[in-house]
Structure formats: C-alpha cells, structure tokens
Amino acid sequence: MDLTVKAFDLEAGKRYTVILNERDMLNDRIHPGDRVSVSGPDGTITAFITSTERIIKKGEVGLYEEVTAKTGLKNKDVATVEYSPPPYSVQAIRHKMKGKKLTNEQIFDIVHDVVEQNLSEAEIAAFLVAQQTVGMDMDETEYLTRAMADYGQKADYKKTTFTKHSVGGVPGDSKVSIINVPIVAAAGLFIPKTSSRSITSPSGTSDTMEVLANVEFSIEEIKQIAQKSNAALVWGGSLNMAPADDLLIRVERPLKLDPLSQMLASIMSKQVANDVDFMLLDIPVGPEAKVETEREARAIGAKFSDLAERLGITLRTVLTYGGQPVGHAMGPALEAREAILTLQNKGPPSVTEKSIALSGVMLDMAGLTPPGQGTEMARELLTSGKGLEKLRQIIELQGGDPKVKVEDIAVGDKTFDILSKGQGYITSISNSAICKVAHLAGAPKDKGAGVYLHKKVGHSAKKGEALFTIYSESEKKLDDAITYALKHQPVNIEGMIIGEL
C-alpha cells in the first residue's frame, strides 16, 4: 500500500520501527510486531510495526529518523509499505527451541539478523531461552563464537597478543586488570586489552579506567597506543567488535538469563576479534559469585579450553577466591584509587597478591621465566615501580594525566558509615548485597559512588565501629543505599559464643 509519510524528528532506537493507523492494519491484515518493507528513493528497509488510532491518520505512515535517513523519504512523500515475512533465522530459532542442533549456516543467519536488527526482542529472547533450557553443544558454540566475531570489526596487530579476562561476578574485581596489564606490559608482553562496562558489578574495568583516561578509541588508535606502550586499557563497545554481543546482552539482562553457550561465545568472540593469541581466564569461585563451586568452575573451564583450542587460542585457566569482594574499594573512582595505591606498594594484600599471581601466570605463558617462577618476576615489576610507570604511560597515551595522584581522584562527597551493632568477627560479606548498595548509591554511572569496606572476613569488629562507608554524589541515592544496607546488613558479624544449651 502507498502511504503518506509523517516524519518524526526522533530516533526509535534499537531497530527500525514504523507507526501505522489501526484501520490500515486491519485492511491489510497485519498486526503490531509484524514486519513491513518500506521503500523510498534511497532504498528499502524492513521495519517493525507499532499501531495508533490518533497520532497517525488512516493513509499515513509515521517514520522515525533512522528510517527516513535510510530510505530518503521526507515528510509528505509517498512511501510503499508492504507486509514482509519473518526472516529464515526465525525458523532456525524454532528448531533450537525444539531441541534440534543448529547448523553453521543457521547460526550465522541468526547472528546476522541480530546485528542487522531484523529480529524482535521476543525472537532474540526465544533464542537465549532455548540456549538456557535446551543448551548448545560445542560445535554450535564454536559456530556462534565465529559468527559473532565475523559480524564486526577485527584487529590485526601483527604481534603475539596476550589478554586476561575474568568471568566476573565479584565486586571490586575490575581494578585487577588495571594493575595486571601494566605489570605484564612492563615485562614486554603485548596486551591491548579491551574490557566491558559493568553489567552486574559496581564497576567494570572500563568504568574504572575511564576515571583515569579516555577509553573510547578506534582500532587504529589502539594500535598506535599499544605500539608505544605494549598495552592499552579500552572499552570494547566503542570498537564495533562482536556487536551482536551488546544487542544480546540488552535482552539477557532484564530476563536474568546467562546461558553458558552464550557466555562462552560472548567472551571468546571478542578475543578472536581482538587478534588474541594467548589468554588467561580468571574464574572467581565462591558464594554469590557467578560461579559458586569449584566443580562447576572446572566444568566451565574445560569448555573454555575446548573452545579456545578450536579457535587457535592458547588458554590457561585459574580459579580464584570469590567468596567476598576483592580488596576494600567498590565503584569506579574508589577502585581507581586502590589500583594506583597497589602499584605504589600500598594496596590491600588481597589485591596485591591476586594481581601478582595472575601476572605471574601470564609471564610463565610467555616463556619469560622458568615454569612456576613468573610470580617472582611479577612481584619485582610491581615493587620496583615499573608497573606504576607503565600505567602512567598508558594513561598519558589515552589522554589522561600521567601525574595523577590518589588524592586527585574525586569520590562522592555524600557519605554514610554503616556501623557494627555488636562485637565479634566478620564471618561473611554478601557480594550481591554490596553490589546492590553500590548501585543504589549511583555506581557505576556516577563515578564517585560506591562502597569502601573497612572490615573483611576474619577481621574483628567492636560495637560502633564502621564496617563500610557508602559514597554517593546524590543525597537521594545515598538515602536509598542506606535504607537497603540497614535492612539487608551485607556484613555478617558473629561472636565467639554462638549459643547456649
């Protein structure tokens, strides 16, 4: 049907969308959520339908900016709008939902249509739920990984490239890469690390690094930074590497989905796209971590090893303690402070030892030390100040202040101390509750927001002592965080006497 364009100076976001009057839809037997092709002088696109009775009159079609830009249609032009059947990938998703194995071609079709935004959120959700409930074998997971890497930009460093990745799930972990990367780069390893922003934690590595320097660069700019410093600490989302991943995460997050095959493909597709040769995988294990048992961690690690071998990446996997937050600081600015303190030999032992241990494994992988002796070299690189010197070089190359001091890093000026109600010992700290408090305080969007733990598991506490401090940039957000913290008590204290008979 030919309809008169009513153009809106608005972006629909996510995917192409048009608005039709309900009477036109009834006449053509189409429904909200169906697809239509929209043709104009510059081309044809496929869009999803929303309906209205008032905003768009019968005989009109409402077009957002994305559609007018792609088709060349202007206000009051005549557009040809026709029903468009679902793409072939929808049938492939139905096959997966029935428990059938997908072919390489079917998975490439699905990823293509995710990237081109030809699938609705409901169809993407069906694909993710099928992975969660039915599962994918390693062949399918390899197909998915390669497809996600292929539909996006790829780096070609022409150097042996290293990286370290954590599966996450533990607050405070984002700072470790900001310590580990400079240490191994100071030893000569080439490590242009791309990182994510936070999904569930108070800060992601990119959120924390952004406090110190710019993290959004093109691939060519990253090459230039890494050629000069052996390293970079940048946000992968600005590079258009494996763009399907971000689109899938948008649907995963509100549904609280986390299928293993998708996690494998998400992590490894970015390593393929970033031209990685050697990878260290960190799997934190503990209550309320993403992986709660050692048995589960070993099973996941085995799948990562299988997939890495298929992709030609040399992988080492380590299981680390994830039973409580890493270090004392949670939130972008607080973690940036703690990272610099650690490289100044003033950091918490847990952060120092984890960073040195992971760096040592990477130095072993590179063959720079005899087997098992990488930790000694990593410790020397940290204690000598070479790691800090390298971080300052990276900060400068990424547009930050290389002379930045800990006290220069601003944190939230609205604070509140959560006090111990009694005397005893810290027996547990809830990772999820600490994350929630930090999020309510404004982290990671508000860089100065977060939580600083004064006590860790095993520490003693007296009545009235501060267990942790909440930082915020907003009185309202601080109040919300305080209310939650007082109700849920993230830090558990027990006395030496636990009861009487």
N, C-alpha and C positions, 0 to 999 in steps of 0.2 A: 504494500500500500504506500501511496505517496502522501507524506505529511509535512505540514509547515513547521519549520524549526522555531522553537523558542529557546534561545541560548541563555545560559546562566553563567555569570562571572564567578563561578565556584568550582572547586575540584571535588569530585566524588571520593577520590582516594581509593586505594586498593585495586579496584578493577573497573573496566568500562561499564557505565550504567546509564540507562535512558529512562525517561518518565513518559508513560502513556496514559491517556484517559481510559477509564474502565470500559466505556462504551465501545471504543475502538478495539479493545482487547476482546470483548465479548463477540464482536462481529468476526474477528479473525481466529477465535477460539485459542487464544494464548493466555497465559496466566503469569502472575507475579513470580519472578525467579526464572522464567523461561529465557531462552536466548533469542536475540534477533540480530540480523545483519543490518547495518546502517551504511548506506552508500552516499558518497558525496564526490565533489570534483577531484579530491586528492586521494581517494581510496575508499576501501570498505573495511569496517571492523565488526567484530562480534561483541555484543554488549548484553548485559543482564537487565531485565525489566523490573521497574517499580511502578506502582499504579497510583492514580489520584482521581478524584472526582471534580476538583475545583481548580488546582493550580494550572493544570494543562487542560485546555478545551478539546472537545472532540475534533479530530482533524489536525491536531498539533502533536509534536514530539518535543519533549524537554531534553536538551543536551547539555552536559557539563563540559567544562573546559577541555578535559582530556579527549573527549570525543570530537569536539569542534576542531581542535588542533590536529588531530589525526586524519579527519575526513575533509577538512577545508570548508565545512559548512558554516554559514553565518546566519544570524538572526533573520527570520522570514524567508530563508531559502527553502526549497522543497527537497526533502530527503526521502529516499526509497528505503522503507523498513519492511523486512520480511522475516518470517519465522526461521530460526536456524536450529537444526537438531543438535543434541549433545555430541561432543567430540568422542572419538573412539576410546579415549582414555577412560571415560566413564564406565564403559563396558568392562575394561580391564579391572577397574576398582571393584565392580560387582563380582568378577571372577575371584578376586582376592578375598572378598567377604564370604564367599562360599568355600574357602579353604583351598583354592586351586593355586598352583605355583605359577608365577608370572614369568614371562619371557623377558629377555633383554630389551626387545623392541617395545613391549608393553610398558615396561618401567620407564624407558626413555620417553615414551609418549606422555606418561603421567607427569614426569618432571618438566617436560617441555610446556605442557598446558598449565602447570602451576606457575612457572616463570612468566608465561605469556598472559597469565591471569584469565585463562579460559575456563577455569573451574570455580564453582561457587565454594563458599566456606563450608557448606554442608557436604559437598563432594570431597573436599580435602579432609574434613573431619572423618568421613567414612573410610578414607584410605588410611588415616592414622589409627582409627579404632580397629580396623582389620589387622594392622601390624601388631597392635597391642593384644588382641584376643586370639587371632589365628597364628600370627608370627610369620617371619620370613626365614628361609634357610640362608646359608652363607653365599650361595650363588646369587640369590635375589639381592642380598645385602651388598654384594660387590657391584651388581648392575646399578643399584640405587646410588651407591657412592660415586661410581664413574659418571653416571648421568648428571648428578648434582655438580660435579666438578666441571664437566664439559659445558654445561649451560651457564657460562660466566667467564670472567677474565682469568687468565693464568699467568703466573710469573715464570720467568726463565732466567735464573741468576747466573747460570754457567759456573757455579761453585758448589762444592759439597755443603749442603744446607742442613742445619740442625734446628730442632724445636723441642719445647717441653709443653705438655698440655695436662691439665688436671680435669677430671670429670666433674669436680666441683661439689657443691652441696654443703660446704663448711664455711661459716662466716670468718672473715679475716684472711682467707687463703689468697686473695687477689694480690697481696703485696709480695708474695714469694717470687713471682716471676720478675718483679722489678728489682729484686736482689739477685736472683739466679742468672738472668740474662746478662747483666754486666760482668758477673764473675766469669762465666764461660767465654764471653766475648773478649775479656782481658787476656784469656789464655790462647786466643787465636781462633776460636770456633766462629763460624759464620752463622748468625742466628737472627734473621729478620722476622721477629715474632709478631704474628697477627693474633689479636685477642678479641674477646667479645665484651660487650657491656653486660651489666648484671642482669640475670634472669630471676634468680631467687635470693641471692646473697645481698648484703648491704652495699657491696661494691664489686664490680668486675675489674679485671686488670686494666682495661682501657679507661674505666671511670677513674681509677686511682692515678694512672699515668697522666690523665688529662689535667689533673691538678698541677702537674709539673711542666707540661709541654703540650703542644698540639699533637693530636693522634690521628687526624684525618689527612691522608695523603693518597696520591695516585701510585700505581705500581712503579712507574718510572722514578718518582720522588723517593720511594722506599729504597729502590736500588741505589740511588745516589747517597742516601743516608747510610745504608749498610756498607757500601763500598768504602766509606771513610771511617766507619767505626766498628765494622764487623757485626753490627746489630741495629735493630730498630724495635720499638715498642709501640705498635699502632693498632687502630681499630680496624678489624677486618670488614666491618659493614660498609666502610666507605670505598672499598676496592671492587665491589661487584663480583667477589669470588663466591662461588656456590650460592647465588642469590635465592635459589629455591629454599634454602635453609631458613632464612628470616621469614619467608612467607609461610612456611610450615609451622614455625615457632609461634607465629601470631595466632594460629588455630589451636596449637597444643596447649598454650599457657592457660587460657581460661577454662579449658576442659581438664586440666591437671593430668594430661597424657604424657607418657615418657616411654614409648616403645623402644626396646633395646636395639632393634634393627635401625631405627631412625637415629638413635643416639650414636651408634657406630658410624652410620653414613654421614651424619652431621659433622662429627669431629674429623673423620678421615678424608672427606671430600675437600675440606679446607686445606689439609696438608698436601693433598695431590695438587690442588690449585696453586699452592704456595711453593711448589717445587721442592718439597722436603725429602731428604734422603735418610736422615736419622731422627728418630723421635723417642723421647722419654715420656711415658704415660704415668701420671700420678693418680692412683685411685685411693682417696681417703676413705677409711673404713671406721664405722662407729655408729652408735645410736643416733638417729635423726640425721645422719649423713645420707647422701644419695644412695650409697652402698653400705648396708648395715652390718654385714657379716663377712668374715674372711672367705668363707666358702663361696659366697656369691661373688666376691671380688675376684677370686681365682677363676671362676667360670667366665666372668665378663672379660678378664684379662686374656683368657685363652681365645676368645672370639676376636678380640682386637689383634692378637698375634696372627691368627689365621688371615684376617682381612689385610693386615699390613703386608704379609708375605705375598698375597695375591696382587697387591698394588706396587710391589717393589720397594717398600719402605722398611728399613731396619728398625725394629721396635724393641725397646726394653720397658718393662712394666714394673713399677714399685707400688707396694701397698703402704700407705702412711696412716698415722693415727688421726682419726677424725671424730673422736668422741667428745670434743669440746672445741670452741673457737681457736683459731691459730693466732697466737700472740694475744695482745691486750686490746688492739685497736680494730674497730669495725666501722667502715664508712670511708669514702674517698680521701678526704683531707687527713683524717686521723691515720689511715693506713699509709698514705704518702709520707707522713711524719715518721711513722715507725719503720718504713723501708729505709729512709735515709739514716735514722738512728742505728739501724742494724749494720749498714755499710760503714758506719763510724765506730763499729765495735761497741755500741751502747744499747743494742736491741735486746729483747727478751730471749732467753735461752732457746725456747721452743722455735721461734722464728729463725734464729741464727743457725741452729742445728739442722732444721729441715732444709733451709736454703743451701747450706754447705753439703749436706748429704745428697740432695738432688743434683747439685752442680758436680759433685764427685763422680756420680754415675755417668754423667754426660762426658766428663773428661776421660773416664775409662772407655766409653763407647768410641771416642775419637782416637783411642790408642796413644794418648799423650802421657799416660802413666802406666806402670805395670798393673796388671789386673788387681783390683781391690784397693789401690792406693790413690785413687782420684780425690778422695776426701781430704787427704793431707794437702794436696796441691790447691784445692778449692779453699781450704781454711787459710792458707798463706795468701792467696789472692784477696781474700776479704780483710784479714788482719793487717796486711801491708798497705791497704788503702787503694789498691789498684782497681778493685771493684767499684768503689765510690768514684774514682777518677773516670772510669769508663761510663758510669751512669751520667756524670756531669757532661761528658762529651755528647752522649745521646740526647740529653735534654737540650743542649745548645743547638745541635743539628736539627732538632724538631721544633725549634723556635721558642724554647723556654729560657729561663735564667739559669745558667750553669753554676752561679754562685749562690743559689737559693739556700737559705738556712732553715732549719726546722721551725724556728720561731716566726719565719716569714710566711709560713703556710697557715692561712686563716681557717679557723674552725668555728662552728656555730657559737654565737655569743649568748644563746639561751641555754642554760644548763640546769640539771637537777641530779642530785645524788640519791640513789636507792640504797638505803641503809639496812644493815643486818638487824633482824628482830631479836636475835639471841646470840649466844656464844656457842661455838663449835667449829666444825671443819667443813669445807666445801666438798660435798660428795658428788655433785653433778652440776653441769650447766647445760641448759636446753639450747641446742643450736637453733631450732626453729623459733623459739620464743625470743632469743636475742635478735634474730633476723627481723622478726615482726616489730620489735621495739624500734630498731634502727629504721625500718621502712616507715613506720608511723612518724618518726622524728623528721623524715624527709629524705633519707638516703635511698638511692644514690643520686637522685636528681639534684637535691641540694647538697653540694659538695662538702659543706661543713658539718652536715648532720651525721649522726652515728652514735656508737656506744663505745665507751672505754672501760674495760674490765680492770678493777683494782685487785681482784682476787681470782685465782684459778683453782681447779680441782686439786685438793690436798692442802691448800692454804688454810690457816686458822683465821677465824673472824671473831671479833668481840662485838657485843651488843652496841649498836650505834655507829659502827664502822661503815664506811662507804664500800659497797660491793661493786657498784659500777656507776658511771656518770653518763647521763643521756645528754647529747649535744643536738641543738636544733637551731635553725635560722628563723623559726616562727613560733610565737607563743602558743598558737592554736595547735600546731603539730606537736610541740613539746607536751602540752596538756594531754593530748591523745596518747602519746607514748608513755607518759607517767601513769595514766589510768590503766593501760594494758599491763605495764610492768608490775604495778602494785597488785593487780588481780592475779596474774599468772606466775609471778615470782620465778624468773628464769634461773636464778642461782639457788641451789638447794643446800641447806646447812643442817647438819645433824650433830648432836652432842655425842660424847663418848658413851653415855648411858642411853640405850635405845628403848628401855622398858623395864618393868618390874614384874615378878611372878607372885 
